[in-house]
Each structure stands twice: as structure tokens, then as C-alpha cells.
Amino acid sequence: MARIALLCPDLLFGSKLRGALEAGGHEVVGPDEPAHLQLIDLTADPDERLAQARTGELPTLAFYSHVEVDVRSRAQAAGVDRVVPRSRMARETVALVEGMAGPEVS
């Protein structure tokens, strides 16, 4: 089980991510709590979210709106380890997280 720090101000999408991760056996915690990986929503206020990210401290997986291609580049330049479109995050939440944190983290 991995502890995932979720930074997603979109309550509906955040709830969907939380549900998928918990169903996959992972624990979802707040953005400032100890974690194995952080998951960040860059679809609104990406610069603010990037400023809040603990890049360099935790592996970071972020998602963005596919029409905001420059957000992906800015996230990568800020040290985000992996950046995927929001649609992919919606479809592959657990697989993406496990690909970075592993299916079981002690």
C-alpha cells in the first residue's frame, strides 16, 4: 500500500481519484502529510500548484488539461517526474500511481 499525497482542488475529480486509489489498496492523505508519492492537479492554477508541490522531496505525478500543452512543459521544467493528460489520469489512476510508487510500498 502506498501513501499518496493528493493536491486536487476539484472536489468531484479529487473524490473520483481518492475512490480509485483506495479501491486499489492505497491510502490517500493531504498534500502536506508524509507520503510515498504526490499526485497534483494542474488543470486550474498550475503555477500555484507547482509552487505547492514537493518536487525533489517526493516522486511527483501530475495531470493537466490536454489543451494546455505549455502546462506540461512548465511542470517538467519544475521537476515533476511524470505529467499526463487528465483524461488518462481518469482512466488509469491506479496503474499510473503504481508505475511510480510500486504496487506495495512498505
Residue pairs with C-beta under 8 A, 6 or more apart in sequence:
1 25
1 26
1 27
1 104
1 105
2 26
2 27
2 35
2 36
2 37
2 97
2 98
2 101
2 102
2 104
2 105
3 26
3 27
3 29
3 33
3 34
3 35
3 36
3 37
3 105
4 21
4 26
4 27
4 28
4 29
4 35
4 36
4 37
4 38
4 39
4 97
4 101
5 29
5 30
5 31
5 32
5 33
5 35
5 37
5 38
5 39
5 54
5 58
6 14
6 17
6 18
6 21
6 28
6 29
6 30
6 31
6 38
6 39
7 31
7 38
7 39
7 40
7 41
7 49
7 52
7 53
8 14
8 17
8 39
8 40
8 41
9 41
9 44
9 45
10 41
10 43
10 44
13 41
13 86
13 90
14 41
16 90
17 28
17 39
17 89
17 93
18 28
20 93
20 94
21 28
21 93
21 94
21 97
22 28
23 94
24 93
24 94
24 97
24 98
26 94
26 97
26 101
29 35
31 38
31 52
31 54
35 58
36 58
36 59
36 101
36 105
37 58
37 59
37 60
37 61
37 97
37 100
37 101
38 53
38 54
38 58
38 59
38 60
38 61
39 61
39 62
39 63
39 97
40 49
40 50
40 52
40 53
40 60
40 61
40 62
40 63
40 80
41 49
41 62
41 63
41 86
42 49
42 50
42 62
42 63
42 64
42 65
42 68
42 71
42 75
42 83
43 63
43 64
43 65
43 68
43 86
46 64
46 68
46 71
46 74
46 75
47 74
49 62
50 74
50 75
50 78
50 80
53 60
53 62
53 78
53 79
53 80
54 60
55 78
55 79
55 80
55 81
56 79
59 81
59 100
59 101
60 79
60 80
60 81
60 82
61 80
61 81
61 82
61 83
61 84
61 96
61 97
61 100
62 75
62 80
62 82
62 83
62 84
63 83
63 84
63 85
63 86
63 88
63 89
64 71
64 72
64 75
64 83
64 84
64 85
64 86
65 71
65 85
65 86
66 85
66 86
66 87
71 83
72 83
75 83
76 83
81 100
82 96
82 100
84 92
84 96
88 96
89 96
